[in-house]
Amino acid sequence: MGVAVLVTFPIPVQREPALRALLRSHHMAVSKQPGYVRLRQLIDQSNPQPQGDAQMSVQLMLEFQRQDQLTAWRESQQHQQLVRKYQQLWFAAPVVTFFEIEEAW
């Protein structure tokens, strides 16, 4: 059992290297937080990889053990600093969805 937030946003394909660097920084910061489980980038395999000046859809899933721990992270200074860096990459506001995670069996 746990909680997750899924953040989806478009970026231009040429910004993918900057995204990868930012994801490393994101992981280093969030992995030190109480209750952190994992940060994943979900890659859409149903569509061909975009080329050139096309946009790509980025999906990040961040998991914590409990909701209060996820909330504390999202309210932290570190998270706010990362959000400002992500804003430099995307060209549309993200879609943010919250989940409760339960085992299926």
Buried (B, 14 or more C-beta within 10 A) or exposed (E): EBBBBBBBBBBBBEBBEBBEEBBEEBBEBBEEBEBBBEBBEEEEEEEEEBEEEEBBBBBBBBBBBEEEBBBBBBEBEBBEEBEEBBEEBBEEEBEEEEEEEEEEE
